Amino acid sequence: MVHGGGQVGVALDVTADGFELSVQDDGAGATPGTLERLRTARPGRQDAARSRRGGGLGSGIVNAIAHRVGWRVRWDSDGGMRVTVSGPLSGW
C-alpha cells in the first residue's frame, strides 16, 4: 500500500492466545513528545494544529476502542511510524 509517497505495511499474527495487528509506514517517524500525545489521545481531545498535522482523531479512536475491549495499543517510531494493537480473541 502506498501512502503520501511512502510505503505502508500491515501485518496480522493470530495464535490460540490472541492476535497482534501492526501497521507501519516508512515516513519520518515521530518525536518522543508526539508519541506521548498519541499514547494518551482520546476522541474529542485534539487541538486544531494537531488535527491539521495528523495524529489527532484517528489515534484517539484507536485508543478508546482498544481500551474498551481490553486490547493493548503500542505506538512506536523507529525509522517510520508503527502502531500495534494486540489482545485476546475470546468473546469475538
Secondary structure as UniProt FT lines:
FT   STRAND          2..3
FT   TURN            4..5
FT   STRAND          6..14
FT   STRAND          19..25
FT   HELIX           32..40
FT   TURN            43..44
FT   HELIX           48..53
FT   HELIX           57..69
FT   STRAND          72..77
FT   STRAND          81..87
FT   TURN            90..91
//
